[in-house]
Amino acid sequence: MSMADERRALDRVPSLFDHASRLHRLTPDQPLPDGGRHYPPGVTDHNHRDDITASLSERRAALLALLEAFFADPVSVTALHDGIRDLPIPSCAIDRMTVEGLPWLKPDLARETGSWLVRHSTDVRAAATGLRLLVGTAHPEDIPLIRTIGLLHRFGCAAIDVLEKIPGAAIQLAWLAERSTGRPHTQAVIAMCRLVDPVTFPWLLRHAVDDRGLVGSHARQVAETVSLADALESGDPDDEVTVHSGKLLQAIASTQDYSVQLHEYADACRAIAGFAVRAGQANPSLDLLAAAVTLAEDLRTGHAACLPWPPGKRATTLERLERLVASPRWAQPLAEARRSPDPMTRWRAAWAVRAMRAVPRDSDLVPPSDGRFNRLAIRVAIPDPAIGEQVETRLLVDGRPVVAEAFRKGAPHGPEDLLGLLAATAEPREVQLAEAYCTEGCCGALHVTISRDGDTVTWGNWRASGAAGALESFRFQAEQYAETIARAVRDHGWEWGARSLARKLNRLLADEPGLLAAWQCEPGRVYARTDEYETIRMCFWHPRYPSGLDSDDPWLQLEWLISVDDTDLDDQAARIIDHLRRVDPKSHAEVVGGSREFADRLGFPWPF
C-alpha cells in the first residue's frame, strides 16, 4: 500500500497539522492563540452522542477492532480515517488508549499509518489515533511532525507521550513545553523529570513553572531532578535561576496538593537556605520578593518551621529572608508593579507591601509564659495571589505551628470559619482545625477537643487521619486564651477590600434572611478569592439547598460575580443589598452546580 496519494476529499479541508503549522508560523516562540482551538471549517471534533448505550470500554474495543482489520488488510488509510471519524467514541478516551504490545500491531505499518493520520487528518479523533500509533514506533525524523501537532492544546499531552519514547528527543520536550500552557506544559515537565537527561536541566532550572504554576509533587520532582540545592549552593546561578528556584520552593511548600511536599523533599532545608543567600544577590523583582515573603512566613508559622533543620540554621535563614524583605531595594519594582495595567500584578504588589509591614515580633508568636500554662498565638497567613491558595489561620502553641506538625494533607481553615469555633466551654467540643486538600472523606482532617475546667482550657484528644505526628495535650490559662481568641476575631487588619466587603455582606444577609428567600433562593456564602483583588462572589441556591444526594427535588447552585471599587465599603455593601431587594439575582448569576436535568426542569441553561 502507498499512502502518498491517499488524500481524496480530505484535500479540500485544511488538516489539523496544516492548521497548527500556519498558526506556529505566526507565533513561532509562543503558545498558539487559545491553544489553536478554533479549527478550520470542515474539521470535525464530534463528541459521543448521549443516546449511545455502549460502555466506554466497548467503544474502545470497536476502535481497536477497526485498527486490527486495517492492519490485516491495509487497503485504504483514508477509509480508516473516515471509519474512526464515524465511531461513537469521545476523543478524550482515545488519549488514554494503549496500542503498544498488541499482537497484530506491526511497528513499521503503525508508524506509517500514524504519521499519515497525524499529517492529514481533518478529524480530531483520527489525529489522536495517529498519535497513539506513534507511541514507541516514531523515529527521530518524525519529531517535526509530532511537535507541530502537539502545539494544538488538544494534542499536547499525546505528542509528549510520543516524544518521550524517541531516543534523544528529551530537548524536544522542552521545545514543546516552552510553547504550551496548562496541562501539556506540566506533562512535558514531568516527562523530562522521568528521562533525567542533563540536556534539559538548564531549561528546567529556569522554566519548569509557568504562569499557572506547578503542584507541589511536580515541583519537588523538578527540584530533585536538577539537584536544586546543589545548584543554589555551588557555582553562580544567574538571576533567572534564582527567581525560578523561589517559584519551585513556593510550590513545594504549598498545601494545595495531596500532601505537603516539603516533608518529602530531602534537600528542602538546603534549598531554602541556598535560596535565601542567592536572593540577596539577585536583582530585585516582584517574583523574587513574593517567594522571599512566602518562605519567610512558612519558616515562622508553617511547614518549613517543622523541617529537620541543623541547629541554628532555621533562625539564620529566617533572619536573612527578613532582612531581604525589609530592604529598600524593592521600592522601584514595587512602584512599577503598582502602575501595571495587569490587575494581578497590581494586587501582588499591594499584597507584598502589606506583608512587608506585617512582619511579627518574636513576642507575637511566642508570648511570655510563667511555665505553668502553654501560650497560644494566632497568625493569619495570606498566600501569594499568583498561587491562589486559601487564607490560613496558623495556630502556634509556645511558638510551635501545631497544625503543620500534626497534619500534612491540607491547610488550616480560614479565620472566618475557624476562630469562632475555638471558644472554650465546660462542655467539651471537637473542632476541625484543618481538612485535606481533597476533602476529609478522601484524605482526612485534623480535629482537637477543646474544653474548659475552671481556670484551664485544654486542647486534647487529637484526631487526624493522614496525620504527620501525634500531639500532646496543651493547657492554657482561660482568661489569656479567651483574650487571644477575641483579639484575633476583632482583628481585620489582614483583610483587603474585597475580603472586608464579603464579610460585611455575609453579616447583612444573615441579619435579613428573607432577602434572598423573596426570590426563591437560599443564601450560600459571599467570598473573595485570594487571586481576585477586585471581585467578590456571592453563592446561593435555587430554590433551596439540596435536601440530599438521593432527592429528586431539583436544585441549582448559582454564583454572582460582583466588582469591588475604591468607594466606601459600607456604601458598596448597602448598594448591593438594595440591588437584591429590587432585582432577582438569578437574572445575572451563573449556574455553577446542580445537573443538566435540574437546570432543564428549572428553566436555566446548563453551562458545562
N, C-alpha and C positions, 0 to 999 in steps of 0.2 A: 504494500500500500504506500502511495505517496501522498503526503499531506500538503504539498506545496500548492496545489490548485484547488484544495477543498475550501472554497470561500462562499460560493453561491450567493444567496440573498444577503448574507452577513456583510458583504462588501458595501451595501447601501447604508449601513449604520456604523458609526464610529465604534470601534471596540473599546472596552474599558481600559485596555492598555494604551490605546491611542489617546483616550481622554486624559489619562494620567500623564502621558508624555507631553501633551500640549500644555497642561497646567504647570508641569515641572519646568518647562522652558520659560514660563512667565515668572516663576518664583524658584530659581534653582537652588537657593540656600535656605529656604524657609519651608515650613509645612504648607501643604496645599490649602488654599482658601476653603474653610469649612470642611477640611478633610476630603475635598473633591466630591462631596455628597450629591451635588446637583448633576446627575448623569445626563448625557445627551439624549434627545428624543429617540425612542426606539430601543434603548437599553432596558431590559426587563429586570425587575427586582421584586418578584412576587413573594409574598408570604404564603404559608399554607392556609388553605381555606378552613373556616370554622366548622364546616359540615363534614370534614374528613374524620372518619371514626377509627382509622388505623392508628396504632400506637407509634410513637417516635421510633422505637426500635424496628418496627415493621416497615416503616418508611425508609429507614436507613438500609434495611435489608433489600428493599426494592432497588435502591440506588446501586448497591453492591452487585445485585443480580444483573443490572443493566451494564455495569462495567465488566463483569465476568463474561457476559455474552459478547461484548465488543472485543475483549482480549482473545476470545476463542475464534472470532471471525472479524478482524478489524477492517471492514469494508469501507465505512464512511464515518470519519470523525465529525463531520457536520451533522449527520444523523444522531450521533452520540450527544452532541451539543444540544440539539433540539429535544432529544429524549430527556436529558437532565432538566432542561427548561420546563418541561411539562410535568415533571414529577411533583406530587404534593408533599414536598419536604421543605421546611424552613431553611434558609441559607445558613443561619447560625448553627444548625445541627450538623452541617457538613464540616464546619470548622473543628468540631470535636471528634470527627470520624477518623479512625485509623485504618489505613490500607496497607501499611507495611507488613510484610510477612505472610500475606495471603498466598496460598499455593499456586493460584493461577496468575499471579502478578509477574509479568516479565519486565525486569528493570529497564531494559532499553526501550521497549514499547511504552512503558509507563512514563519515561522521560519525554519521549517524542510526543505522546498524546497530551501529557500535562503541559508541555511547552506550547503546543498548538492552542490548547484551551485558554491558557493564560494570555497568549498574544492576540487571539482573535475573538474571544467570547464577547457577545453582546448581552449575556445573561449573567447575573451575579452568581447564581448557583453553579453554573458551568465553570466560571473562572475559579470559584472556590474549590471545586472538584479538581481542576487542573493543578492548583497549588498542593492539594493533598497528595496527588500522584507524584509530585516532585520531591516530597519529603524523603530523603535518603537516596534519591535517584538523580538529583540535579548535579551537574558538573560546574566547575568554576566559570566556564564560558557562559553559563546561564545566569550569572549574577546580575548583569544589567537588566535583564527582563524581570527578574524576581524583585529586585529592589525598587524598580519603577512601579510595578503594580502595587507594591507594598506601601507606596506613598498615599494611595487611597486608604483613608482611615478604616474602611470596611475590610481591607485585606492585610492590614499591617501585621497583626499577630500571626496570621497564617504564613506570610512571607518570612517572618522571623523564624518560624519553625523550620522552613526550608533552608534558610541561610545558615542556621546553627549546625546543620548536618553536612555542610560543604566544607571540606578541609581548607584551612587557610582563609576562611571568609569572616573571621571574627571582626576585623576592622570594618567590614561592610555593615555589621550590626550597628556600629557607632554612626556610620553614614546615615542609616535609616532612622536611628533614634534621634539624631540631630534635626531631622525633618519631620518628626512626628510629635504628637502630644498625647496626653492621657494614657490609656492602656497600652497602645503599641509602644510608646516610649518606655514605659515601665517594663514591658515584656522583653524589649531589646536589652535593657539594662540587666535584667535577671539572667538572660541568656549569656551575656558577656561574663557575668559572675560565674556561671556554670563552666564556661570554657576556660577561665583563668588564663587568658592569653595576655602576656605583658604588653603586647602592642596596643591593647585597649586601655591600659591603666592611665595614661595621661588624659585620655578623654573622660574616663570615669571619675578621675580626681577633680575635674572641672565642670562636668555637665550632667552627671547622673540624675541630679534633682532638677526637674523642670519647673515651670510656673505652677503646676498643680501639685508639686511635692511628691514625696515617696512615703509609703507606710513604713513604720519602724523596722519591721523584719527585712524589708528590701534594702533600706538604708544600711542596716547592720551588715547585710551580705556585701554591699559595696565596700564598706569600711574594712571588712575582713579581707576581701579580695585584693584590695590595693594596699593593704598594710597601712592604714591611715595614720595610726600613731607613729609609726616609723617615719612616714613622710613628713609629719609635723615636727618630729624631734631632730631629724637629720637633714643635711643639705640646706637649701634656702628656698622653700616653697614660695612661688610668686603670689601676688595678691589674689588672683583668681582661685588658686588652690585653697588659700586661707579662707576666703569668703565661702566657697563651696563646702569646705570642711565644717564650717559653722552650720550650714543648712543640713548637712548629713547628721550632725550631732543633735540638732533640734528634732529631727525626725526620729532618731534613735531614742531620745528622751520622751517622746510623745506617749500619751496614754491612749491614743486613738488607734489601738491595734489589739489583737487578742492577748497580748502580753507585752508589758513594757520592756523594750529590748535592751535598755541599758544594762539590765542584770544578766542578759545573755551574752553581752559583748565583753569578752575577756580583757580587752585593752581600753575599756571605757575611761578609766582614771587617767591613763597616759594620754589618751586622745584629747580629753577635756583640758588637761593641764597644758598639753602642747598647743592647743588652740589658743588658750589664754595668753601664752607667750607670743605666738605669731600674730595674733590680732592686734597686740600693742605695737607691732612693727609695720602693719599694713596701712595703706591709705584708707582714710575713713569713708564709709559708705553706709547707707541705711540698712542693707542686708547684714553687714558686719555688726552694726550696733544692735540689731534685733537679735542676732544669735548671742551676743555678749549678755544682753539683758535677760534672755530666756535661760541661759545656762547659769547665770549668777543666781536667779531666783530658784532654780532647781537645786543648786548647791546649798541654798539656805533651807528650803522647805519641801523639796520634792525627792524624787527617787535618786538623784545624783548624790544627795546627802547620805544615802544608805549604802553606797558602794564601799567596797573594802579598801579605803584609802590608806596609804602608808602614813605613819604618824606625822602630823603637821601639814601634810600635802594638801588636804582639802582646804584648810584655812588659808594657806598660801595662795592657792589657785583662786579662791573666792576673793581674797583681798586684791589680787591682781586684776580680776574682772571688775571689781567695784571701782578701782582707781581708773580703769579704762573707761567705764561708763560715765564716771564723773568728769572726765577730761573735757576741756573746752574745744577739743579738736572736732567735735561733732556739729558745731554751730553752722558751718556752711552747708554740709549735706542735708541737715535738717531744714534749714531755711529754703533750700532748693526743693526739697520734697514737699514742703507745705505750700509751695506755689505750683505744684504739679497739676496738670489737668486731669490726672487719673485719681479717682476717689480713693482707691485702695492705698496708693502711695501717700496721699494726704492723711488718711486715717492711721497708717503705720507710723508716720512722723509724730502725730499727736499722741498716739499710744506710747511711743518711745520717750517723748518728753515727760509724760505723766509718770512713766516707770522710773525715769531718772530722778524725779522729785520725791518718789515714794519709797526710797531705799530705807528699810527699817533699821533701827538701832538694835544692838545686841540685846538690850534690856526689853525690847518689844517682843522678841522671840523667845527669850529665856528670862521670864520675870523672876525677881529675887524670891527665895524661899527660906522659911525658917527650918526646913529639914523635916517637918512633921507631915507636910502635905505636898503633893505634886502641884505643879502650876501649869495652867492652860493658857496658851496663846493662840490667836486665830489670825490667819493671813489669807486675804483674798488674792488669788493669782489670776491675772488676765493674760491670755496667751497672745502671741504674735498674731495679728489679724490675718496675715497671709496664710497661716496654717489653718485657721478656722476651727480651733478646738473650743471646748466649753470653758467657762469661768469656773475655777475650782476653789473650794473652801479648804484650805490647808490647816489641819489641826496639829498643833505642836504641844507635846507634854514634856516639860522640862527641856525644851529645845529639840525634842525628837519628833520628826514628822511621822506620826504613828500610823496614819493611813498608808503611806508609802511603805513603811516597814512591814505591814501586815497583808497588803493586797497589791498584786501586780497585774491584775486583769482589766483595770479600768480606772477612771478618775473619781475623786471625791465629788459629791454633789455641789451645786452652786449655792451661794448664800441664801437666795430666796427660798430654796427648798429645804435646806439643812438647818439653818440657825434656829428657826422656830421649834425644831424638834429636840434641841439639846437641853431644854429646861428640865431640871430635876425635881421629881416629886417623890412622896413616900411610896407611891405605887411604882414598882419597877417597870420600865418600858424599854422594849428593844427598838433600837433605831438603826436604820440602814445608813451607813456613812458613805458608801461607795458602791457602784454597780459596774459589772463587766461591760466592756465596750459594746458587746453584742446583746446584752440583757442578762439579768440574773438567771433566767431559765436555761440559758445556754452555758455560760461560764462562771456564774456565781456572783456573789456580792459580799460585802463586809458589814457585819452587824455588831453592835455593842449594846449591852443592857445598862441603862442609866437609872440610878436610884438615889434617894436622899434619906439619910438617917440622922436626924438632929443636925449637928454642925458639919456633917460629912456627906459629900457627894461621891458616889463610887461608879466607876466605869469597870465593868467586868463581864464575864461570860461571853468573851469574844467569839463570834461565829463567822467563819468565812469558808466558802468553797473556793478552791483555787488560791488558797492563802499562801503568802510567802513565808510567814513565820508566826508562831503564837505569841500573843502579847500577855503580859501580866496585868493584874488589876491595878487601877490608879485611884487614888483618894485625893479629893480636892476639898479645900475649906469652902463651905457652902456660900458664904456671902461674897467672897472673892470670885468664885465660879460664876455666880449669878450676875455679878457686875461685868465680868468679862463677856458673857453672852449678851447682856443688854447693850454694852458698848458696841459690840460688833453689829447688832441689829440696827442701832441708831446710825452707824457709820455708812453713809452712802458716798463717801469721797472717792471710792474706787470706780463709781459708775461714770459712764459717758452719757451724753444727752439722750440717745435713743434708749439706753437701758433705763434711765430715770423715767422717761416718758412711759415706757412699758410698765414699770412698777406703778406709776400713778393710775394708768388706765385699768390695770388689774384690780386696784383698790376701788376705783369708781364703779366698775362693773359688778364687783362683789356687793357694793352698797346699794346697787339698783338692779336686782336680779330680773325684774320684769322687762328690762330694756330690750334684750335680745329675744326674750320669750314672746314679745309682741310680734315678732317676725317669724315665729315658729322655729326658733333657734335656741340652742343651749350653749353657754359660753365654754370655751376651752381655755385658752391662755393667750395673753399678749406677751411677746418676747422679742428680744433683739439679739441677733446672731453676732458673734464676735467679728465676723468678716464683712459685716454690713453696717457701716458707720452711720449712714443717713436713712436707714429703713427700720421699721418695726413690722412685725407680722401678727395679725390678730387671727387666731384659730378658733373656729366654732363648729358646732354640729347642727345638722338639719335632718329631720325635725327634732331629734334628741340624740343624746349619747347612746351608742348601741347597747341594747339590753343584754346581749350575749352572742357568742360566736354562732350558735345554732339558731338564733332567732331569724324569722323570715320578715320581720318588720324592716322596711327599707330605711337606710340612713346614709348620710354623706358627711365627710369632713371637708370643711372649706377654709380657705385662708385669704385674708385681705392684706395686701401689702400697702403700707402707709409711709409716705415720705416724711422725714423729720427735717424741720428748718431751724433757723437760728433764733426764732422768736421765743418768748417766754414759754416754758414747758407747761405751766398750769393753763395758759391760754390755749396752747395746742390741744391739751387734753380736753378742755371744755368744748372746743370746736368739734373734736372727733365725737364726743358724747352727743352733742347737739345734732350732728350729722346722723348718728344712729337713731335718734328719735324721729328723724324725718324721712330717712331713706333706708330701704331694705338692703342690708349688707350683702345678701345673696346676689343682688343685681350686679355687683362689681367684684365679687370674690371668685377665687379659682377652686375648683374641686381638687382636693389633694388626697382623698381617701374614700373608701367605700368599695363599690363594684360597678361595673358597667350595667348590670341588671338593675341595681338600685338607682343609678343615675337615670336610666330609661324610665323607670316607674315614677320617679320624682320630677321628671321633665328637665333634666340637666344634660348638657353634652359631656361625654366621657373623654377626658383629655389625653389619656395614656395610649 
